């Protein structure tokens, strides 16, 4: 069966601005959850604390343990005093980073930027598209400790409120520092809920994918085939791969938490012809309608931006009509959308 030729606008939907969640819920697992059957398109309203009812003993719940860096830093050009905002995306090697700089026109190759009282400086080494810049940092001491002092949590552009407690933009299981944005589907879990899920006999499995801003980058081409995804670093350990293979062998389901876990597992499944193996590297996988899923059998996800690659990813699992119908219902029922919003369980 051939895949229909979709354009970006085929994944648009109407979202009133007041439904974009500006602050996290005080109790993470009290968010609402829309449960969607990918085959039939049927859905039901529920709450996230009941996610345990969707999981069976012997299943694997896969989570991304990446931790968000305080990746937004403000600097000046020593020679002019001009202000620059730098957002760290990927540590490519050594002290060189891929970044987004605003205003980009002030950051030509060779420009020096000073942060704090000059304890951290940087040189622009290369210009990239969309305001991207390669930057090399210079400092004494430990880079992440300096960043902790000088940096700010990089909340997405649609969140206008200040975050009182930055830890609310981290999952309770975040460990590996390196993301420019949170893997938000995991924000709904509490330690208590994860313990209950483990007690039920569900295997908790962690992988790492460092989220770049490509996740939020709008699709600027009308033909979705022409969109190029940003590369992100991922890692699945031998222990995690062994657990997933054991779950598979025993007939359990592999349930991914969020599109970042999906992209990691499906990258590995694509690379190894459907097999799950320990692996690490960079992925720019673009999962869209027509993609054949190889590893993930159900997943938890938030509600995503209209016309985004994330809506396309979900549509490749559910079918376009099913997901847009479910989104229409969520809008009517005033679910909360995006990073601090409500969840979906798709099976």
N, C-alpha and C positions, 0 to 999 in steps of 0.2 A: 504494500500500500504506500503510495507516495505521500510525502508530507505536504500539507497546504503551504502556499507561499505567503508568509505573514509579513506585515509591516509593523513598525513600532507602534503606530496608533491602534493596532488591533489589541494592544494590551493596556489601553487607557481605561480609566473609570472615573466617575465623578466623586470627589472627596471633599466634603465641607471642611474648611480649615480648622474649625473648632474641634474636630475629631482627632487632630494630631496631638498626641499626648505630650505635654510639656514637662511633666514631673513624674518620677517613678511612684508606684504605690508603696505605702509604708510596709505592708506585708506582701512580699514578692509573690507568693503563691495564691493570692486572693484575686488575681486578674481573671478575666473571663477567658473562655477557650471555646472556639468553634470547632466541632469535630466533623470532619468531612470524609465521606467515603468516595475515594477517587474513581471507583468503577461506576457507581450509580449516580453520583452527584448529590446524594442525600446528605443533609447536614443537621446537626443538633447543637443547641446552646448548652454550655457547661461551664465549670470553673476549673482553673488550672490545678488546684489541689486534688482534683479527681483524675489527674493524668495517670495515676497508678492503676486505675480501672482499665486503661487501654494497653497495659503491659502485662505480659504473662511470665510465670516462672520459666527460666531458660532463655528468655529474650536478652538481647544486648541493648543497652541505652548508651549511645555514643555521644560524647561531649567534647567541645573544643576548650582546652585549658589555657588558651592564650590570654594574656593580661594586657590591658590597654596602658600604653606609655603616657606620661604627661607630655604629649608630643607637640604641643603648640608652644613655641617660644618667641618672645618679642626681643628684637635687637635693633641696633642703630648702625649707620655707616659712620665710622669715626671721622672721616674727612668732611662729611656734610652735616652730620647729625640727623639725617633722614631716617625715619622709622620703618622697620620691616617686620612682617609677621612670617614666621617659618613653621611649616607643619611637616614633621618627620614622617615619611612613609615606609621606606625600606632601608635597612642597613645592608648595602650591597657587598662591601668588603672593607676590612680595616675600619678607618674612621670616616669612610665615605658613605654618604646617605643620599637616597633619592628623596626630594622634598617638594613641597609646593610653597612658593614665596609670593606674598602680596605686599606692595604692588610689584609684579614681576619685572616691570620695565626698569625698576631701580636696581635690579640684581643681574648685571651683565657679568660675563665670564671675567674672573680676576677681582671682582668686588670682594672687599673684606667686610664682615659683619661682626659686631661685638655684642655679647650678651652678658647680662648682670653687670658686674663691675669689671668686665674684661676677663673674668676667670674662664670664660669660654669664648673662643673666636672661631670664625669659619671663613673659608674662601670658596666662592662659586667657581666650579671647575667645568661645568657644561650646561647648556640651555636645552631643555626638553619642551615638548608641546604642552599646551593647556597651563602655562605658568609653572611648569615643573623645572626644577633645577637640581643638578648634582652638586653637592656641597661637601667639602672636607673640613672636619672639625679639628681644632687644636686646643689642648687643655692639659692640665696636670691633675693626676688623681684618677678616679673612677667615673667614667662618662655617665652611667645611669644614676649615680648619686648626685652629680651636678644637675642632671636633667630633673631629678626629683625636686631639687631646690628651685630651679628656674622655670620649669615647664608648667603648663596648665593642661587639664583634661580636655581633649579635643571633641566636644560634643558636636553632633551633626548640625548642619546649618539651619535645619527647620526647628531646632529647639532654641527658643529665645530666653527661657528662664535660666537663672543661675542655679547650679546644683549645690545644695547645702552640704551634702556628704558625697564626695567623689567616689566612695566605695560602692555607692548604689549603681554606678556605671561599670562595675566589675561583676562577673559571676562569682558565686561563693566558692567555686573551685578553681578560680584563675590562678595560674602559677608561672607560666612562661612569658616573661615580658617581651612585647614586640609588636603589638597591634596599634593601628592608628584609629580604630573604632572597635566597639565591643561586639562580640558575637551575641547579639541581643536575645535570641530565642532562649538562651540559657539564663537570662536574668530572672526568670520566673521561679527558678528552683531555690529552695531553702535547704540548709544542711539536714534538717529534720525530715523533709520530704524525700531527699535522696536516701536517707537511712531507711525509711519505710520501704522505698522501692527495692533497695538491696535486700532488706529482710524478706521481701516477697519472693526472692530467688532470681531477680533480674541482675544480670552482670553490668556493672558500671565500667565503661571503657573510655579512656581519654586519649585524644590525639591533639595535635597542635596545628593550627593554621593561623598565621599572623595576618590579620585583616588589613588590607590596604584601602585607600580611598576609592579604588576602582569599583568597589561595591556601590558607592553612591554616584559614581560618574554617570550622567545621563547618556542615554543612547542617542547620539547625534545624527545617525544615519536613518533614513526611512526604511531601507532594506536591512532587516536585522542580521542578515548574513554578513554584512560589511562591518559590523561592530567588532572592535578588537578589545578583548578583556585585558585587564591589568594583571601582571604576574604576582603571585603571593607564595610565600614559603610555607611548606607543610612538612609534618613528620608523623609517622605511625611507627611505634616501637615494636620490636619482636614480641614482647609480652602481650601487647594489645592485639597484634595480628593473630597470635595463637589463640587468644580468647574468642575473637570473632570467628575464626575457623572452627573452633569447638562448638560454638553456638549454632553455626550453620550446619555442621555435621549432625547435630542433635535435633535439627528442625526448628530451632528458635528463630525469631524475627530479628533483623538488624534495624533498629530505630535510631535515626540520626537527630541530634538536637541542632537545628539551624542549618542554613544554607552553607556555612563554612565547613561543617562536618560532612555534609553531602558532597561538597566539591572535592574534599580530600579523599573520601572513600571512593567516589566515582572516578577520580583521577587515577587512583591505584587500580581499580577494577578495569579501567580502559587500558592502562599500561600493561597489565598482566592477564589480558584475555578473560576477565571475569573472576580471576583468583585474587585473594587478599594476601598481600605480603608486606613485611616491614619495608618501609621506604621513606625517603625524604627527598625534597627537591623543590622546584618552582612550578606552579601550575597557573595556566591561563584558560582553564577549561570553561567553555560557555555552554551550559546545559539549556537547551531550548526545545520546543516541540519538534518531534522527530528523533530525539535522542533515545537510545535504548538503555534503560537503567540496568546496572550490573550488580550492585551490592545492596543499596538501601531499599527497604521494603515498606517503611512508614517513617514519618518524621514530624517533628515539632517545628513550627516556624511562626514568625510574627506576620503582621500585615505590611506589605511592601509598597513602595512608591509607584504611582501610576507610570506605565511605560518603561519600567526598570527591568534590568536583566534578571532580577530576583523574581518578579512576577512571571517572566518567561520560563524560568527554571521550574517554578511550582506548576505552571501550566503544562510543562512537558510530562509531568507525573499524573495530573488530574484531567488533562484536556482543558482547552481554553474556556469553553462554555461553562464547565463545572466550577472553575475557580472564579470567573467573573460573576456568576450567579451567587456564589458564597460571599464574595466581597460586597455585592449589592445588598444582601441580607445583613451583613455586618454594618454597613453604613446606615441602613434603616433602623437597626437595633442599637445604634450609637456605640458600637465597640470603639475602643481607643486604638489608634493607629501608630505604626512605626516603632522606633527604638524602645520607648517606655510604654508602649501600648500592649494590647491583649495578644493572645496566642491562638494558633490553630494546631489541631492534631490531624494530620492527613494520613489515611491508611488505605 
